Amino acid sequence: MISAKQPFAQPKHFLASSHAMQPDWTLDDALAYTRWLSTHHYENFHVVSALLPRRLHQDFYNVYAFCRWADDLGDEIGNTLESLRLLHWWREQLHACYDGGEVTHPVFLALRETASLHELPVGPFDDLITAFIHDQTVTRYADWAAVDAYCVNSANPVGRLVLMLCGYRDAERFRLSDATCTALQLANFWQDVTVDLLKDRVYLPLHLFERHGYSVEELSARRFTPAFRASMVEAVDRAQALFDEGLPLVRTLNRRLSLDIDLFNRGGMRVLQKIREQDYNVLAARPSISKAERVTLLLGSLWRVALMKAA
């Protein structure tokens, strides 16, 4: 059934009007589609950990499919106006999903089931769309407050959705999750400085450059200078402080989820360490984690969580 509906498989090729889409998907089709998308996309990690309860796998697929489509509509279309049009359509579909209206996309047929079962609010999904819309028009950030405000929409909703899917809804866990998710977002930004530059996006706050005597023009020319290094030191330290703030979350979760969260934390912190090891020169080479290092991280997380739960 999925093979017959392949136009949905690659959002970047979907430029047709939403009105041309017909609500001819069954719920079984939609669930199969989100499962297929989640297990066949180009991500370099598994969307659903084998450690998560099987009963939650489909729900994670459904939430991931929403995020994957929104991200691709923002980044893979290649035309700002068309991306904005499609993101607004995506938001219309989201609200129809929650308001009991007609949805014409399989992701929302599937997501409606998950949102109802777990009583997920519309807010986190809407915030994610806001972040993708923001990326279409804002490419520079004046200070940390502006970067943090972006992360509130681009990163923190994901952590809150994960917690809610696993039955956690308290303010303290949300606070710790927000710190962790913002830290992960920053680590990804510092890892991908040159990748984002190709899209004319600079997430390093401009006040860092001003304080240390660097410029966006030098960044565009890939000039690694003492001023750039000083800016990156401060940026990496800020991300590390947020990881440290969020780490206690792991101790408050069940064993299965705590292992996943610890592993994501350690992966993000390892990226920061790789940046330090190359003397903060992310302009010459993108810091990345090898397969061997991923295995080491997993073993470390298994050990820490085992000790933690035995204590």
C-alpha positions in Angstrom: 0.0 0.0 0.0 2.9 2.4 0.8 4.5 1.9 -2.6 1.4 3.2 -4.3 1.6 6.5 -2.4 5.3 7.3 -2.8 4.8 11.1 -3.5 4.5 11.3 0.3 7.8 9.6 0.8 9.9 12.6 -0.2 8.5 15.9 1.0 11.1 17.9 -0.9 9.4 16.9 -4.2 5.9 17.7 -3.0 5.0 21.1 -4.5 1.3 20.5 -5.4 -1.5 22.5 -3.8 -2.9 20.9 -0.7 -6.4 21.2 -2.3 -5.3 18.5 -4.8 -4.8 15.9 -2.1 -7.7 13.6 -1.4 -8.5 12.1 2.0 -8.3 8.5 0.6 -5.9 7.0 3.2 -7.2 4.5 5.7 -5.8 4.6 9.2 -3.9 1.4 8.6 -2.3 3.0 5.5 -1.4 6.0 7.6 0.2 4.0 10.4 2.1 2.0 7.9 3.4 5.1 6.2 4.7 6.8 9.4 6.4 3.5 10.4 8.0 3.3 6.9 9.1 6.9 7.0 10.6 6.6 10.5 12.6 3.4 9.6 13.7 4.4 6.1 14.7 8.1 6.3 18.3 9.3 6.1 18.7 10.0 9.8 21.9 8.5 11.3 20.2 7.2 14.4 17.2 5.0 15.1 14.0 7.0 15.7 12.7 4.3 18.1 15.1 2.7 20.5 14.7 -1.0 21.1 14.6 -0.2 24.8 11.4 1.7 24.6 8.2 -0.3 25.3 6.8 -1.8 22.1 3.4 -0.3 22.8 5.0 3.2 22.3 6.8 2.4 19.0 3.9 3.5 16.7 3.3 6.6 18.7 6.9 7.6 18.4 6.8 6.9 14.6 3.7 9.2 14.3 5.3 12.1 16.2 8.6 11.7 14.3 6.8 11.7 10.9 5.2 15.0 11.8 8.6 16.5 12.7 10.3 15.0 9.7 7.8 16.4 7.3 7.8 19.9 8.9 11.6 19.9 8.8 11.7 18.9 5.2 9.1 21.4 4.2 11.2 24.1 5.8 14.6 23.0 4.5 14.2 20.8 1.4 11.9 22.8 -0.9 14.5 25.2 -2.1 12.1 28.2 -2.3 11.4 30.4 0.7 7.9 31.4 -0.5 6.9 27.9 -1.3 8.3 26.6 2.0 6.2 29.3 3.9 3.1 28.3 1.9 3.5 24.6 2.7 4.4 25.2 6.4 1.2 27.3 6.8 -0.7 24.5 5.1 1.0 22.0 7.5 -0.3 24.1 10.4 -3.8 24.1 9.0 -3.7 20.3 8.8 -2.4 20.2 12.4 -5.3 22.3 13.7 -7.8 20.3 11.6 -6.3 17.2 13.2 -7.0 18.6 16.7 -10.3 20.3 15.9 -11.9 17.2 14.4 -11.8 18.6 10.9 -10.9 16.8 7.6 -7.2 16.0 7.2 -5.8 15.0 3.8 -2.4 13.9 4.8 -1.6 10.4 6.3 0.7 11.9 9.0 -2.2 13.6 10.6 -4.5 10.6 10.4 -1.8 8.7 12.4 -1.0 11.6 14.7 -4.7 12.1 15.6 -4.6 8.6 17.2 -1.5 9.3 19.2 -2.6 12.7 20.3 -5.9 11.3 21.5 -4.4 8.3 23.3 -1.8 10.3 25.2 -3.7 13.6 25.5 -0.9 15.5 23.8 -1.5 19.2 23.5 -1.3 20.9 20.2 1.1 23.5 21.5 4.4 21.6 21.1 3.6 20.7 17.5 2.5 24.2 16.7 5.8 25.6 18.3 7.9 23.4 16.0 6.1 24.8 12.9 6.8 28.3 14.3 10.5 27.4 14.4 10.6 26.2 10.8 8.7 29.3 9.6 11.2 31.4 11.6 14.1 29.7 9.7 12.7 31.0 6.4 13.1 34.6 7.3 15.6 35.0 10.3 19.2 34.0 9.6 21.0 36.0 12.3 20.7 36.2 16.1 21.8 39.3 18.0 22.4 37.7 21.4 21.8 34.6 23.6 18.3 35.7 24.4 17.4 35.4 20.7 19.0 32.0 20.3 17.3 30.7 23.5 14.0 32.0 22.2 14.5 30.1 19.0 15.3 26.9 20.9 12.1 27.2 22.9 10.3 26.4 19.7 12.8 24.4 17.7 14.1 21.9 20.4 12.3 22.0 23.7 8.9 20.8 22.4 10.5 17.5 21.2 11.7 16.7 24.7 8.3 17.5 26.2 6.5 15.3 23.7 8.9 12.4 24.6 8.2 12.9 28.3 4.4 13.0 27.7 4.4 9.9 25.6 6.2 8.1 28.4 3.7 9.5 31.0 5.7 12.4 32.6 4.0 15.8 32.7 5.5 17.7 35.8 7.1 21.1 35.6 10.5 20.0 37.1 11.0 17.3 34.5 10.0 19.7 31.8 12.5 22.3 33.1 15.3 19.7 33.0 14.3 18.5 29.6 14.3 22.0 28.2 17.9 22.5 29.4 18.9 19.2 27.8 17.1 19.9 24.5 18.5 23.4 24.2 22.0 22.0 24.9 21.5 19.4 22.1 20.3 22.1 19.7 23.4 24.2 20.5 25.8 21.3 20.1 24.2 20.6 16.7 24.6 24.2 15.7 28.3 24.3 16.7 28.9 21.0 14.9 27.2 22.4 11.7 28.5 25.9 11.5 29.7 25.4 7.9 26.6 23.4 6.9 24.3 26.2 8.2 26.5 28.8 6.5 25.6 27.2 3.1 22.0 28.1 3.9 23.1 31.7 5.0 22.2 30.8 8.6 24.4 31.9 11.5 23.3 30.7 14.9 26.4 32.0 16.8 25.0 35.2 18.4 26.4 38.3 16.8 27.3 39.9 20.2 29.9 37.1 20.6 31.6 38.3 17.4 31.4 41.9 18.4 32.9 41.2 21.9 35.8 39.1 20.5 36.4 41.2 17.3 35.2 38.8 14.6 32.7 39.3 11.8 30.2 37.4 9.7 32.2 38.4 6.6 35.2 36.5 8.1 33.0 33.6 8.9 31.7 33.5 5.3 35.4 33.4 4.2 36.0 30.5 6.7 38.7 32.4 8.5 39.7 30.7 11.7 41.3 33.4 13.9 41.9 33.8 17.7 38.7 35.9 17.8 36.6 33.1 16.2 38.2 30.6 18.6 37.3 32.8 21.6 33.7 33.0 20.3 33.5 29.2 20.0 35.0 28.7 23.5 32.2 30.7 24.9 29.5 29.0 22.8 30.7 25.5 23.7 30.9 26.4 27.4 27.3 27.6 27.3 26.1 24.4 25.7 28.1 22.4 28.3 26.5 24.3 31.2 23.0 23.5 29.8 23.9 19.8 29.6 25.1 19.9 33.2 21.9 21.5 34.2 19.8 18.9 32.5 21.7 15.8 33.5 19.7 15.1 36.7 16.6 14.4 34.5 18.1 10.9 33.8 17.7 9.9 37.5 14.0 10.7 37.5 13.0 8.5 34.6 12.3 4.8 34.3 15.2 2.6 33.2 14.4 2.4 29.5 13.8 6.1 29.0 16.7 7.1 31.2 19.1 5.1 29.1 18.0 6.8 25.9 18.2 10.3 27.5 21.6 9.6 28.9 22.8 8.4 25.6 21.6 11.5 23.8 23.2 13.7 26.5 26.5 11.9 26.2 26.4 12.1 22.4 25.9 15.8 22.5 28.6 16.3 25.1 30.9 14.2 23.0 30.4 16.5 20.1 31.5 19.4 22.3 34.6 17.5 23.3 35.4 16.8 19.7 35.2 20.5 19.0 37.6 21.2 21.9 40.0 18.4 20.6 40.2 20.2 17.2 41.0 23.5 19.0 37.5 24.9 18.2 38.2 25.0 14.5 34.9 23.8 13.1 35.6 25.8 10.0 38.2 23.3 8.8 36.4 20.1 9.6 33.0 19.1 10.9 33.4 17.3 14.2 31.7 13.9 14.0 31.3 10.8 16.2 32.6 7.5 14.8 30.7 4.2 15.0 33.3 3.0 17.5 32.7 6.0 19.7 28.9 5.5 19.5 29.4 2.0 20.9 31.6 3.3 23.7 28.9 5.9 24.5 26.2 3.2 24.6 28.3 1.0 26.9 29.0 4.0 29.2 25.3 4.9 29.4 24.4 1.2 30.1 26.9 1.2 33.0 25.8 4.6 34.4 22.1 3.8 34.3 22.7 0.3 35.9 24.6 1.9 38.8 22.0 4.6 39.1 19.1 2.3 39.3 20.9 -0.1 41.7 21.6 2.7 44.1 
